[in-house]
Amino acid sequence: MNEIVNLNRARKARAREEKRVQADANAVKFGRTKAERIAEAARSEQARRILDQHHMDEE
């Protein structure tokens, strides 16, 4: 005899799995890790500071 399956649970489990697969695909396509975002912000801030140090005031 076959095991009884709750169709609502099966449907929701399948939907969760599909969303997880889509989220993984989006993470690969668009995402950056937190460390990468922090490193990029640090590089940007350093470049801005260097540029500001070379700025000459006109008087």
C-alpha positions as CSV (number, residue, x, y, z in Angstrom):
1,M,0.0,0.0,0.0
2,N,1.1,3.6,-0.7
3,E,1.9,6.2,1.9
4,I,-0.8,8.9,2.4
5,V,0.5,12.3,1.2
6,N,-0.9,15.6,2.4
7,L,-1.3,17.5,-1.0
8,N,-1.1,20.9,0.6
9,R,2.2,20.1,2.3
10,A,3.5,18.6,-1.0
11,R,2.5,21.6,-3.0
12,K,4.0,24.1,-0.5
13,A,7.2,22.1,-0.2
14,R,7.5,22.1,-4.0
15,A,6.9,25.9,-4.1
16,R,9.6,26.4,-1.4
17,E,12.1,24.4,-3.3
18,E,11.4,26.3,-6.5
19,K,11.8,29.6,-4.7
20,R,15.1,28.4,-3.2
21,V,16.4,27.4,-6.6
22,Q,15.4,30.8,-8.0
23,A,17.0,32.6,-5.1
24,D,20.3,30.7,-5.6
25,A,20.3,31.6,-9.3
26,N,19.7,35.3,-8.4
27,A,22.5,35.2,-5.8
28,V,24.9,34.0,-8.4
29,K,23.7,36.4,-11.0
30,F,23.4,39.6,-8.9
31,G,24.8,39.0,-5.5
32,R,28.0,39.9,-3.8
33,T,29.1,38.7,-0.4
34,K,29.1,41.1,2.5
35,A,32.9,41.0,2.6
36,E,33.0,42.1,-1.1
37,R,30.6,45.0,-0.4
38,I,32.6,46.1,2.6
39,A,35.9,45.9,0.6
40,E,34.4,47.9,-2.2
41,A,33.2,50.6,0.2
42,A,36.6,50.8,1.8
43,R,38.4,51.1,-1.6
44,S,35.9,53.8,-2.7
45,E,36.4,55.8,0.6
46,Q,40.2,55.5,0.2
47,A,40.1,56.8,-3.4
48,R,37.8,59.7,-2.3
49,R,40.2,60.6,0.5
50,I,43.2,60.5,-1.8
51,L,41.4,62.7,-4.3
52,D,40.5,65.2,-1.6
53,Q,44.1,65.4,-0.4
54,H,45.2,66.5,-3.9
55,H,42.5,69.2,-4.2
56,M,43.9,72.7,-4.4
57,D,41.8,75.6,-3.0
58,E,41.4,78.5,-5.4
59,E,41.8,81.9,-3.7
